[in-house]
Amino acid sequence: MSDPGSAGGSRIKNPTTLAVLATAQFVMVLDTTVMNVSISQVVHDLHTSVSMVQLAITAYTLVMAAAMLTGAKLGDIWGRRRAFAIGLGIYGVGSLTTALSPNVTVLLIGWSLVEGLGAALVIPAIAALTALNYSGRERALAFGLLGGVAGAGAAVGPLVGGFVTTAWTWRVVFASETLAVAVILVFFVRRMRADRLSSRPDLDVVGAALSAAGLALVVFGILKISVWGLFKPVGALTIGGTEITPFGLSVVPFLIAAGLVVIGAFARWEQRVDRKGGTPLLRPDLLRVPQLRAGLSMVLSQYLILAGTFFVIPLYLQLVLGEDALHTGLKILPISLAMMLTALLGPRLATRMSPRRVVQIGLAFLFVSIIGLMATISPSLASVAFAASLAGFGAGIGLVISQLGNVVMSSVPESRSSEAGGVQGTAQNLGQSLGTALIGAVLLTALTTGFQDNVRADSSIPPQVQQQIATGSEQGIQMVSKSQAESIAKDAGLSQQEVNTVVSHYTDAQIAALKRALLAASLFALVGLWFARGLPGEALGSASTATEGEAAAPAGEPAPVPQP
């Protein structure tokens, strides 16, 4: 292991390992954002529908969330470096399959299933290998860099996806991922420090099945909020032509409740395995570590804010302003640049102030910047103010993410780094799912009610047209461009004057709904400030934080050594 003291908090003595881990991290995050901006070309190339491509995106998140804890435990069984290599190999096979997909079925297998399973092995291993290869200030800097890379991947993804899709084809992105994975496996993995396993625990198969089923049900339910509604049915799960609406309600709360019941059964099973001296998938004592709980809460809330805001901003740029995928990526580039700079700055700030204070500063940046974005949302783009607000948002995300990896991984001994990496990856996926679902639900609900209210309040619209619009929007309406809205209104048989009036009300409702969705994201930033109170109040490795990992250490295992 490198000497942390010589790093001085300003450089990494083993940059090759960090570069490999950062590249893998970037590829994992890039994947989803690229697919999001390439939907229309994927639909055209595979002769499928938008809903089927959205299913593939949803399934990718589901597989990762459901398999994350199992992937982390396999890292304990195989060794973290070996799990990292196997996961990358699986991911590369999935990327190649996706690049060569002749139809959407193969896309679902290659991207959603195979890549998702590979990512479930790689993501916990990245966290564990970082903790294994670095310590002290080097570890803080390494996690800060990885956090910045993760955030930058989310921000740069639309730009990369938009450019490659426009210039060539979306298949090039996935083929490039296969090449990147092959280079890492052939030339770099063996240079990384391998962990020496004193024993190889057994895999808790029952626990793995229960955790996968429970997390899959919860995440799937959350992701379907904007499609099926939270309580009142908007759409409906349809099986054999029959709509499933239990007791006249959306199926979503029943899916989430079923998932929570299964997760409860998983917790009871893990306690039983632990009492009998077995090796549970997730030791129950892990989540009783205060520093770990605080870190996971912040991971979840941070990715909720990030995913929710990234759901809103592209919709504004593409559907309201009419930007294409490439220009959408260029417009949000300030987020990526600011995120990378502050992610580098974050670990250095951590040598002068506590993670709690750095995170609170980052959340304050987030809150102010999201309010700034709200102020700039209009039918025409206020370029300077919009770019400044995006940069502030990126700075806030970078500061927060720069701290969380180190907070989580420093709360447990090295031997439990895979477990901690697994729950961190699960919290990240849950946060992303919640952000997209909740902010998306706020947006679509506000759009529907705002449009209906605008139409009802306009006496120039004939009563029969008002009733026609009210009936047609009972199940909610979607975000579409102005030209699409005009086509829909014309197809409904409205006169040109009525079309112009209705479309004007719709675009006004769009602006108001986008602002309301961003307001919801800003409130989550305030909630994050509350959770941040549980983060360490002193620099990690000080005397008062040295005992944080003790509660996570099993009997007979030493607590983590305090880091300078």
C-alpha positions as CSV (number, residue, x, y, z in Angstrom):
1,M,0.0,0.0,0.0
2,S,1.2,3.5,-0.7
3,D,2.3,5.8,2.0
4,P,-0.5,8.2,2.7
5,G,1.6,10.6,4.5
6,S,3.7,11.4,1.5
7,A,0.7,12.1,-0.6
8,G,-0.1,15.1,1.3
9,G,-3.6,15.0,0.1
10,S,-2.6,16.5,-3.2
11,R,-1.5,13.5,-5.4
12,I,-1.8,9.8,-5.9
13,K,1.3,7.6,-5.7
14,N,-0.3,4.7,-7.7
15,P,-2.2,6.6,-10.5
16,T,-2.5,3.5,-12.8
17,T,-4.8,1.7,-10.4
18,L,-7.0,4.8,-9.9
19,A,-7.1,5.4,-13.7
20,V,-8.3,1.8,-14.2
21,L,-11.0,2.2,-11.5
22,A,-12.0,5.6,-12.8
23,T,-12.3,4.3,-16.4
24,A,-14.5,1.5,-15.2
25,Q,-16.6,3.9,-13.2
26,F,-17.0,6.3,-16.1
27,V,-18.2,3.4,-18.4
28,M,-20.7,2.2,-15.9
29,V,-22.3,5.7,-15.5
30,L,-22.0,6.6,-19.2
31,D,-24.1,3.7,-20.4
32,T,-27.6,4.8,-19.2
33,T,-27.2,8.5,-20.2
34,V,-26.1,7.5,-23.7
35,M,-29.1,5.3,-24.2
36,N,-31.4,8.1,-23.0
37,V,-30.5,10.5,-25.8
38,S,-30.3,7.7,-28.4
39,I,-33.8,6.4,-28.0
40,S,-35.2,7.7,-31.3
41,Q,-32.4,6.2,-33.4
42,V,-32.6,2.9,-31.4
43,V,-36.3,2.7,-32.1
44,H,-35.7,3.3,-35.8
45,D,-32.8,0.9,-36.2
46,L,-34.4,-2.0,-34.3
47,H,-37.9,-1.4,-35.7
48,T,-39.4,-1.2,-32.2
49,S,-41.2,1.4,-30.0
50,V,-40.2,4.0,-27.5
51,S,-41.9,2.0,-24.7
52,M,-39.8,-1.1,-25.5
53,V,-36.6,0.9,-25.3
54,Q,-37.8,2.5,-22.0
55,L,-38.4,-1.1,-20.8
56,A,-34.8,-1.9,-21.6
57,I,-33.6,1.2,-19.6
58,T,-35.8,0.2,-16.7
59,A,-34.7,-3.4,-16.7
60,Y,-31.0,-2.3,-16.7
61,T,-31.6,-0.4,-13.4
62,L,-33.6,-3.3,-12.0
63,V,-31.0,-5.9,-12.7
64,M,-28.2,-3.8,-11.1
65,A,-30.3,-2.9,-8.0
66,A,-31.5,-6.5,-7.5
67,A,-28.0,-8.1,-8.0
68,M,-25.8,-5.5,-6.2
69,L,-25.7,-7.2,-2.8
70,T,-25.0,-10.6,-4.3
71,G,-22.3,-9.0,-6.5
72,A,-20.6,-7.5,-3.4
73,K,-20.7,-10.9,-1.6
74,L,-19.1,-12.6,-4.6
75,G,-16.3,-10.2,-4.3
76,D,-15.7,-11.5,-0.8
77,I,-15.8,-15.1,-2.1
78,W,-13.7,-14.7,-5.2
79,G,-11.5,-11.7,-4.2
80,R,-12.2,-8.1,-5.2
81,R,-9.8,-7.9,-8.1
82,R,-11.0,-11.2,-9.5
83,A,-14.7,-10.1,-9.1
84,F,-13.8,-6.8,-10.8
85,A,-12.2,-8.7,-13.8
86,I,-15.0,-11.2,-14.1
87,G,-17.6,-8.4,-13.9
88,L,-15.8,-6.4,-16.6
89,G,-15.6,-9.5,-18.8
90,I,-19.4,-10.0,-18.4
91,Y,-20.0,-6.3,-19.1
92,G,-17.9,-6.4,-22.2
93,V,-19.8,-9.4,-23.6
94,G,-23.0,-7.5,-22.9
95,S,-21.7,-4.3,-24.6
96,L,-20.7,-6.3,-27.7
97,T,-24.1,-8.0,-27.8
98,T,-25.8,-4.7,-27.5
99,A,-23.7,-3.1,-30.3
100,L,-24.6,-6.0,-32.6
101,S,-28.3,-6.2,-31.6
102,P,-30.6,-7.0,-34.6
103,N,-33.7,-6.5,-32.6
104,V,-35.0,-5.3,-29.2
105,T,-35.0,-8.8,-27.7
106,V,-31.3,-9.1,-28.1
107,L,-30.9,-5.6,-26.8
108,L,-32.8,-6.6,-23.6
109,I,-30.5,-9.6,-23.2
110,G,-27.2,-7.9,-24.0
111,W,-27.8,-4.5,-22.3
112,S,-30.4,-4.9,-19.6
113,L,-29.5,-8.4,-18.4
114,V,-25.8,-9.2,-19.2
115,E,-24.4,-5.6,-18.7
116,G,-26.6,-5.2,-15.6
117,L,-25.1,-8.4,-14.0
118,G,-21.6,-7.3,-14.9
119,A,-22.1,-3.9,-13.4
120,A,-23.5,-5.5,-10.2
121,L,-20.0,-7.1,-9.8
122,V,-17.9,-4.2,-10.9
123,I,-19.5,-1.3,-8.9
124,P,-19.0,-2.8,-5.4
125,A,-15.5,-4.0,-6.4
126,I,-14.5,-0.4,-7.4
127,A,-15.3,0.8,-3.9
128,A,-13.6,-2.1,-2.3
129,L,-10.5,-1.9,-4.4
130,T,-10.2,1.8,-3.8
131,A,-10.3,1.2,0.0
132,L,-7.8,-1.7,-0.4
133,N,-5.2,0.2,-2.5
134,Y,-5.3,3.6,-0.8
135,S,-5.5,4.9,2.8
136,G,-5.6,8.2,4.6
137,R,-5.5,11.4,2.5
138,E,-4.8,9.4,-0.7
139,R,-8.0,7.4,-0.1
140,A,-10.0,10.7,0.4
141,L,-8.5,12.0,-2.9
142,A,-9.2,8.8,-4.7
143,F,-12.8,8.6,-3.7
144,G,-13.2,12.3,-4.6
145,L,-11.8,11.7,-8.0
146,L,-14.1,8.6,-8.5
147,G,-17.1,10.7,-7.4
148,G,-16.2,13.4,-9.9
149,V,-15.8,10.9,-12.7
150,A,-19.2,9.3,-11.8
151,G,-20.9,12.7,-11.9
152,A,-19.0,13.7,-15.1
153,G,-20.1,10.5,-16.7
154,A,-23.7,11.4,-16.0
155,A,-23.2,14.9,-17.4
156,V,-21.0,14.0,-20.4
157,G,-23.2,11.1,-21.4
158,P,-25.8,13.1,-23.2
159,L,-23.0,15.0,-25.1
160,V,-21.2,11.8,-26.1
161,G,-24.4,10.0,-26.9
162,G,-25.7,13.0,-28.9
163,F,-22.5,13.4,-30.9
164,V,-21.9,9.8,-31.7
165,T,-25.5,9.1,-32.5
166,T,-25.7,12.1,-34.8
167,A,-22.3,11.5,-36.5
168,W,-22.4,7.7,-36.7
169,T,-24.7,5.4,-34.7
170,W,-25.4,4.5,-31.1
171,R,-23.8,1.1,-31.7
172,V,-20.3,2.8,-31.8
173,V,-20.7,3.7,-28.1
174,F,-21.3,0.1,-27.0
175,A,-18.5,-1.2,-29.3
176,S,-16.1,1.4,-27.8
177,E,-17.1,0.2,-24.3
178,T,-16.2,-3.4,-25.3
179,L,-12.8,-2.2,-26.5
180,A,-12.2,-0.2,-23.3
181,V,-13.0,-3.2,-21.2
182,A,-10.7,-5.5,-23.3
183,V,-7.8,-3.0,-22.9
184,I,-8.3,-2.9,-19.1
185,L,-8.5,-6.6,-18.8
186,V,-5.5,-7.4,-20.9
187,F,-3.1,-4.7,-19.8
188,F,-4.0,-3.2,-16.5
189,V,-6.0,-5.5,-14.1
190,R,-2.9,-7.6,-13.1
191,R,-1.1,-4.4,-12.0
192,M,-3.7,-3.8,-9.3
193,R,-3.1,-5.0,-5.8
194,A,-5.0,-8.2,-5.1
195,D,-6.5,-8.9,-1.7
196,R,-5.4,-12.0,0.1
197,L,-8.4,-14.0,1.4
198,S,-7.9,-15.8,4.7
199,S,-11.1,-17.7,4.2
200,R,-13.8,-17.9,1.5
201,P,-17.3,-17.5,2.8
202,D,-20.3,-19.4,1.3
203,L,-22.9,-17.6,-0.7
204,D,-26.2,-17.2,1.1
205,V,-28.4,-18.4,-1.8
206,V,-31.7,-17.8,0.0
207,G,-30.6,-14.4,1.1
208,A,-29.5,-13.5,-2.4
209,A,-32.9,-14.6,-3.8
210,L,-34.9,-12.7,-1.2
211,S,-32.8,-9.5,-1.5
212,A,-33.0,-9.6,-5.3
213,A,-36.7,-10.2,-5.3
214,G,-37.4,-7.5,-2.7
215,L,-35.2,-4.8,-4.3
216,A,-36.5,-5.6,-7.8
217,L,-40.2,-5.2,-6.7
218,V,-39.4,-1.9,-4.9
219,V,-37.4,-0.4,-7.7
220,F,-39.8,-1.6,-10.4
221,G,-42.7,-0.1,-8.5
222,I,-40.9,3.2,-8.1
223,L,-39.9,3.4,-11.7
224,K,-43.5,2.8,-12.8
225,I,-45.0,5.7,-10.7
226,S,-45.0,8.1,-13.7
227,V,-46.5,5.5,-16.0
228,W,-49.2,3.8,-13.7
229,G,-49.6,6.5,-11.1
230,L,-48.8,6.4,-7.4
231,F,-52.3,5.8,-6.1
232,K,-54.8,6.9,-8.7
233,P,-54.4,4.8,-11.9
234,V,-52.9,6.8,-14.8
235,G,-52.0,3.8,-16.9
236,A,-52.3,0.2,-15.8
237,L,-50.5,-3.0,-15.7
238,T,-52.1,-5.1,-18.4
239,I,-52.0,-8.9,-18.4
240,G,-53.7,-10.8,-21.2
241,G,-55.7,-7.7,-22.1
242,T,-56.9,-7.2,-18.5
243,E,-55.9,-4.1,-16.7
244,I,-54.8,-4.7,-13.1
245,T,-56.1,-2.1,-10.7
246,P,-56.6,-3.6,-7.3
247,F,-59.5,-2.0,-5.4
248,G,-59.5,0.7,-8.1
249,L,-56.0,1.8,-7.2
250,S,-52.7,1.8,-9.1
251,V,-50.7,-1.4,-8.8
252,V,-47.6,0.6,-7.8
253,P,-48.2,0.8,-4.0
254,F,-48.9,-2.9,-3.9
255,L,-45.6,-3.7,-5.8
256,I,-43.7,-1.5,-3.4
257,A,-45.4,-3.0,-0.3
258,A,-44.7,-6.5,-1.6
259,G,-41.1,-5.6,-2.1
260,L,-40.8,-4.2,1.5
261,V,-42.4,-7.4,2.9
262,V,-39.8,-9.5,1.0
263,I,-37.0,-7.2,2.2
264,G,-38.3,-7.7,5.8
265,A,-38.2,-11.4,5.2
266,F,-34.7,-11.0,3.9
267,A,-33.7,-9.2,7.1
268,R,-35.2,-11.9,9.3
269,W,-33.4,-14.6,7.3
270,E,-30.1,-12.8,7.6
271,Q,-30.5,-12.6,11.4
272,R,-31.3,-16.3,11.5
273,V,-28.2,-17.2,9.4
274,D,-26.0,-14.9,11.6
275,R,-27.3,-16.5,14.8
276,K,-26.5,-20.0,13.6
277,G,-22.9,-19.0,12.8
278,G,-23.3,-18.9,9.0
279,T,-22.3,-16.2,6.6
280,P,-25.2,-13.9,5.7
281,L,-25.3,-12.0,2.5
282,L,-25.4,-8.8,4.6
283,R,-24.6,-8.9,8.3
284,P,-27.3,-7.2,10.2
285,D,-24.9,-5.1,12.3
286,L,-23.5,-3.3,9.3
287,L,-26.5,-0.9,9.0
288,R,-26.2,-0.1,12.7
289,V,-23.0,1.9,12.1
290,P,-24.0,5.6,12.5
291,Q,-21.4,6.9,10.0
292,L,-22.4,4.3,7.4
293,R,-26.1,5.0,7.8
294,A,-25.5,8.8,7.4
295,G,-23.3,8.2,4.4
296,L,-25.9,5.9,2.7
297,S,-28.7,8.4,3.4
298,M,-26.7,11.1,1.7
299,V,-25.8,8.8,-1.3
300,L,-29.5,8.1,-1.8
301,S,-30.6,11.7,-1.5
302,Q,-27.8,13.0,-3.6
303,Y,-28.5,10.6,-6.5
304,L,-32.2,11.3,-6.2
305,I,-31.5,15.1,-6.7
306,L,-29.0,14.3,-9.6
307,A,-31.3,11.9,-11.4
308,G,-34.4,14.1,-10.9
309,T,-32.7,17.2,-12.2
310,F,-31.2,15.4,-15.2
311,F,-34.7,14.2,-16.0
312,V,-36.1,17.7,-16.1
313,I,-33.3,19.7,-17.8
314,P,-33.1,17.6,-21.1
315,L,-36.9,17.8,-21.4
316,Y,-36.8,21.6,-21.2
317,L,-34.0,21.8,-23.7
318,Q,-35.4,19.3,-26.2
319,L,-39.2,19.7,-26.0
320,V,-39.5,23.4,-25.1
321,L,-36.5,24.9,-26.8
322,G,-36.3,22.3,-29.6
323,E,-32.6,21.4,-29.1
324,D,-31.2,18.2,-30.6
325,A,-29.3,15.6,-28.6
326,L,-25.9,17.0,-29.4
327,H,-26.8,20.6,-28.5
328,T,-28.5,19.4,-25.3
329,G,-25.3,17.8,-24.3
330,L,-23.3,21.0,-25.0
331,K,-25.8,23.1,-23.1
332,I,-25.3,21.0,-19.9
333,L,-21.5,20.8,-20.2
334,P,-21.1,23.4,-17.4
335,I,-22.3,20.8,-14.9
336,S,-19.6,18.3,-16.0
337,L,-16.8,20.9,-15.9
338,A,-17.8,22.3,-12.5
339,M,-18.3,18.8,-11.1
340,M,-14.8,17.6,-12.0
341,L,-13.2,20.8,-10.6
342,T,-15.0,20.6,-7.2
343,A,-14.5,16.8,-7.0
344,L,-10.8,17.5,-7.1
345,L,-11.1,20.3,-4.6
346,G,-13.3,18.4,-2.2
347,P,-10.7,16.0,-0.7
348,R,-8.3,19.0,-0.2
349,L,-11.1,20.9,1.6
350,A,-11.6,17.8,3.8
351,T,-8.1,18.3,5.2
352,R,-9.2,21.6,6.6
353,M,-12.8,20.9,7.5
354,S,-15.1,18.0,8.2
355,P,-17.0,16.0,5.6
356,R,-20.2,17.3,7.2
357,R,-19.2,20.9,6.5
358,V,-18.1,20.2,2.9
359,V,-21.3,18.4,2.2
360,Q,-23.4,21.2,3.7
361,I,-21.6,23.7,1.5
362,G,-22.3,21.5,-1.5
363,L,-26.0,21.2,-0.6
364,A,-26.2,24.9,-0.2
365,F,-24.8,25.3,-3.7
366,L,-27.3,22.8,-5.0
367,F,-30.3,24.5,-3.4
368,V,-29.3,28.0,-4.7
369,S,-28.5,26.7,-8.2
370,I,-31.7,24.7,-8.6
371,I,-33.6,27.9,-7.6
372,G,-31.6,29.7,-10.2
373,L,-32.6,27.1,-12.8
374,M,-36.2,27.6,-11.9
375,A,-35.8,31.3,-12.5
376,T,-34.3,30.8,-16.0
377,I,-36.9,28.3,-17.2
378,S,-38.8,30.2,-19.9
379,P,-39.9,29.8,-23.6
380,S,-36.5,31.4,-24.6
381,L,-33.2,30.4,-23.0
382,A,-31.4,32.9,-20.7
383,S,-28.0,31.5,-21.7
384,V,-25.7,33.2,-19.2
385,A,-27.9,32.7,-16.1
386,F,-28.8,29.2,-17.2
387,A,-25.1,28.2,-17.7
388,A,-24.2,29.8,-14.3
389,S,-26.9,27.9,-12.5
390,L,-25.8,24.6,-14.2
391,A,-22.2,25.3,-13.1
392,G,-23.4,25.9,-9.5
393,F,-25.3,22.7,-9.6
394,G,-22.3,20.8,-10.8
395,A,-20.1,22.4,-8.1
396,G,-22.6,21.3,-5.4
397,I,-22.8,17.7,-6.7
398,G,-19.0,17.5,-7.0
399,L,-18.5,18.7,-3.4
400,V,-21.0,16.2,-2.0
401,I,-19.9,13.2,-4.0
402,S,-16.2,13.9,-3.2
403,Q,-16.9,13.1,0.4
404,L,-19.4,10.3,0.4
405,G,-17.3,7.4,-0.9
406,N,-14.7,7.9,1.8
407,V,-17.4,8.4,4.5
408,V,-19.0,5.1,3.7
409,M,-15.9,3.0,3.1
410,S,-14.0,4.5,6.1
411,S,-16.9,3.4,8.4
412,V,-16.0,-0.3,8.2
413,P,-12.9,-2.5,8.3
414,E,-11.2,-3.4,5.1
415,S,-12.5,-6.9,5.2
416,R,-16.1,-5.6,4.9
417,S,-15.4,-3.2,2.1
418,S,-17.3,-5.3,-0.4
419,E,-20.4,-5.3,1.8
420,A,-20.2,-1.6,2.2
421,G,-19.6,-1.2,-1.5
422,G,-22.7,-3.3,-2.2
423,V,-25.1,-1.3,0.0
424,Q,-23.6,1.9,-1.4
425,G,-24.3,0.7,-4.9
426,T,-27.8,-0.2,-3.9
427,A,-28.4,3.2,-2.3
428,Q,-27.2,4.8,-5.5
429,N,-29.6,2.8,-7.7
430,L,-32.5,3.4,-5.4
431,G,-31.7,7.2,-5.4
432,Q,-31.6,7.3,-9.2
433,S,-34.8,5.4,-9.4
434,L,-36.6,7.5,-6.8
435,G,-35.3,10.7,-8.5
436,T,-36.6,9.8,-11.9
437,A,-39.9,8.5,-10.6
438,L,-40.7,11.1,-8.0
439,I,-39.6,14.2,-9.9
440,G,-41.1,12.7,-13.1
441,A,-44.4,12.2,-11.3
442,V,-44.4,15.8,-10.0
443,L,-43.7,17.0,-13.5
444,L,-46.4,15.0,-15.3
445,T,-49.0,15.7,-12.5
446,A,-48.3,19.4,-12.6
447,L,-48.5,19.4,-16.4
448,T,-51.9,17.7,-16.4
449,T,-53.5,19.8,-13.7
450,G,-52.0,23.1,-15.0
451,F,-53.1,22.4,-18.6
452,Q,-56.7,21.5,-17.4
453,D,-56.8,24.6,-15.2
454,N,-55.6,26.9,-18.0
455,V,-58.2,25.5,-20.4
456,R,-61.1,25.7,-17.9
457,A,-60.2,29.3,-17.1
458,D,-60.3,30.5,-20.7
459,S,-63.8,31.6,-21.6
460,S,-62.9,31.9,-25.3
461,I,-62.7,28.1,-25.6
462,P,-66.2,26.6,-26.2
463,P,-67.6,24.4,-23.4
464,Q,-67.7,21.3,-25.6
465,V,-64.0,21.7,-26.4
466,Q,-63.2,22.2,-22.7
467,Q,-65.1,19.0,-21.9
468,Q,-63.3,17.1,-24.8
469,I,-59.9,18.2,-23.4
470,A,-60.9,17.3,-19.8
471,T,-62.0,13.8,-20.9
472,G,-59.0,13.3,-23.0
473,S,-56.6,14.2,-20.2
474,E,-58.2,12.3,-17.4
475,Q,-55.5,9.7,-17.5
476,G,-52.7,12.3,-17.6
477,I,-50.8,13.9,-20.5
478,Q,-47.2,13.5,-21.6
479,M,-44.4,16.0,-22.3
480,V,-44.3,16.6,-26.0
481,S,-42.9,19.3,-28.3
482,K,-45.0,22.2,-29.5
483,S,-45.2,20.7,-33.0
484,Q,-46.4,17.4,-31.6
485,A,-49.0,19.2,-29.4
486,E,-50.3,21.0,-32.5
487,S,-50.6,17.7,-34.4
488,I,-52.5,16.1,-31.5
489,A,-54.9,19.0,-31.3
490,K,-55.5,19.0,-35.0
491,D,-56.2,15.2,-35.0
492,A,-58.8,15.9,-32.2
493,G,-60.8,17.9,-34.8
494,L,-60.2,21.4,-33.3
495,S,-60.2,24.5,-35.5
496,Q,-57.0,26.3,-36.2
497,Q,-57.8,29.1,-33.8
498,E,-58.7,26.5,-31.1
499,V,-55.5,24.6,-31.8
500,N,-53.4,27.8,-31.3
501,T,-55.2,28.6,-28.0
502,V,-54.9,25.1,-26.6
503,V,-51.3,24.8,-27.6
504,S,-50.5,28.1,-26.0
505,H,-52.1,26.9,-22.7
506,Y,-50.1,23.6,-23.0
507,T,-46.8,25.3,-23.4
508,D,-47.6,27.6,-20.4
509,A,-48.4,24.5,-18.4
510,Q,-45.1,22.9,-19.5
511,I,-43.1,25.8,-18.2
512,A,-45.0,25.8,-14.9
513,A,-44.6,22.1,-14.5
514,L,-40.9,22.2,-15.1
515,K,-40.5,24.9,-12.5
516,R,-42.5,22.8,-10.0
517,A,-40.4,19.7,-10.7
518,L,-37.2,21.7,-10.0
519,L,-38.8,23.1,-6.8
520,A,-39.3,19.5,-5.6
521,A,-35.7,18.8,-6.4
522,S,-34.6,21.9,-4.3
523,L,-36.7,20.6,-1.4
524,F,-34.8,17.3,-1.5
525,A,-31.6,19.4,-1.2
526,L,-33.0,20.8,2.0
527,V,-33.9,17.3,3.2
528,G,-30.3,16.4,2.4
529,L,-29.1,19.1,4.8
530,W,-30.9,17.4,7.6
531,F,-29.3,14.0,6.8
532,A,-25.9,15.7,6.6
533,R,-26.0,16.3,10.3
534,G,-25.1,12.7,10.9
535,L,-21.9,12.9,8.9
536,P,-18.5,13.0,10.7
537,G,-18.0,16.4,12.3
538,E,-14.2,16.1,12.1
539,A,-11.7,15.0,9.4
540,L,-11.9,11.3,8.9
541,G,-9.1,9.5,10.8
542,S,-9.1,11.8,13.8
543,A,-9.4,10.3,17.2
544,S,-13.1,10.9,17.5
545,T,-13.9,9.2,14.2
546,A,-11.5,6.3,14.5
547,T,-14.0,4.1,16.3
548,E,-16.8,4.5,13.8
549,G,-16.0,1.2,12.2
550,E,-15.9,-0.8,15.4
551,A,-19.5,-1.6,15.4
552,A,-19.2,-3.1,12.0
553,A,-16.3,-5.4,12.9
554,P,-17.3,-9.0,13.6
555,A,-16.1,-10.6,16.8
556,G,-12.4,-11.0,16.9
557,E,-11.7,-8.7,14.0
558,P,-9.9,-5.4,14.7
559,A,-11.5,-2.1,13.9
560,P,-10.1,0.0,11.1
561,V,-6.7,1.6,11.8
562,P,-7.1,5.4,12.3
563,Q,-5.8,7.2,9.2
564,P,-3.6,10.3,9.4
